[in-house]
Amino acid sequence: MPRIDVSYSTGALSSAAQKTLPPQLAAAMLRWEKAPDTPYMRSISWVHLCEVETFDADGPASGHFVVDVNVPAGALNDRRREGLVAEFTQLVLEAAGLSEEDAMQVWVIVHEISDGHWGAGGKIVRLADLREIVMRELGHQPPS
């Protein structure tokens, strides 16, 4: 149940990249969370693109990307988090037509939401609830 917000410099992504990058990020997120790639899991893996004017200390800047990833706490261990950051950076570089030398223009920030602090459908959604959803999606019945 990740939420991915990509803020990027005005004009940094083509209209084609704006269509291809979100599903690529969502699919990568599901892999790193070890969640099944099913229609339901994809439907709750949201990606928002936000084109913004960007500045650095010298004034207007271009080609900057901030990828904010919100996941339930405990969904990613250190190895998975490192892999996710590396893959997201690569996906953004490719989508923007940038090279490896431009990797520092892509920031990936992982926000782990404490259990009991994520709500959906008017209810608190806990990590245990998400695990049950994953088990159902895999065709397993959770223990009663």
N, C-alpha and C positions, 0 to 999 in steps of 0.2 A: 504494500500500500504506500509506495513512495510518492512524493511530490517533488518534481524537479522544476526549478525556475531558472531559466537562462536569460540573463540580461547581457546585451551586447551593443557595441557601438553602432550608431546609425549607418546603414549600408554595408555592415560587415558580413551579412549573410544574404545570398541571392534568394529569390523567391523559391527556386528549386530546393535549395538547402533548407529553407524554412519548412518545407514539406517532408524532407527525408530525415533530418536530424532528430526530431522528436521521437519517432518510432524506434530509431536506432538507440537513442539514450534509454528509452523505456525497456527495450529488449535486453540491453546490457545490464540495466538495474535488476531486472528479474533474475538474470544469470548470477550476478554477484550476491543477491539475497538468497539464492538457491530456491527460488519460487518457481512453480510450473509456468510455462509459457502457454497459457490457455486464454480463450477469449475473455473470461471473467477477470483473470489476473491482469490482463492488458487494460481492461476497462477501468480498473482502479489504480493504474499507474499513470499518473498525470504529468504532462510536461507543458509548461507555460513558456512562451517566448516573449521577451520584452525588449524591443529596440529602444535604446536611450541615447541621449547625447552624453558623451564621456569626456572627462577632463583628467589631466594629471597636474602636477605642480606647475608645469609650464603653460597650461592652458588646454585648449581643445585637443583631444587625442582620438585615435581611431584603432580599430582592431582589438579592442579589449572585450573579454568575455568573463562573466562570473556565473558559475553554475552552482546554485544553491540546491543541495540535495537534502530533503527531509525524510528521515527514516525512523521507525520505532527503535528505541534503544535496545541493543542486543541483537539487532538484525544483521549486523556486520561485525566480524572480528577484525583485527588489525590487518591481516593478510588480504581479506576481501575488500576492506576499505582502500588499501594501497592499490589493489588491482582495479577497483572501480575508478579511482582518481586517474590512474594511468590511461585506462580505456576511454573515459570521458574526455580527457585532454586530447587524445588521438582523434576521436570522433569529431570534436569541435575543430581541430586543426584541419582535418580533411574537408569538413563541410565548408569552412571559410577559405579553403585554398591556401592555407598557411603552411610553412615548413616547420620542422622540428626546432629550428632556431627561434621560432616565435612562441614556443611552449610557455614561456613566462607571461605571455599575454592572456593565458587561460588559467583562471583560478577556479578550483573545485572545492567547495566548502561543504562538508558533511555535518548536518545538524541532527543529532540523535535526540528524539523526542522521548522524554521519560514516560514510562508506563503509567497510564492513567491520564496523560495529557494530550491525547489524540482523540478527537471526536469526529464522528461521521454519522449522518442520518439521525442527528439529535441525541446520540448516545456516545458514551466513552467506549473506545475500541482499544482493548488491551492486546499485548503481544500474544497471549494465550488464545485469544479470539482469532487472531490472524493465523496462528499455527493450525487451528481447527479448520479454517477456510482452506489453507494449503492442503491439508490432509484430504479434505473432501474433493478438492480439485484433482488430487492424485488418485482418487478412487478409494481412499481408505476411510474407514469409519473411526472417528475419535473414540477413545475408551469412555465408557459411561460410568 
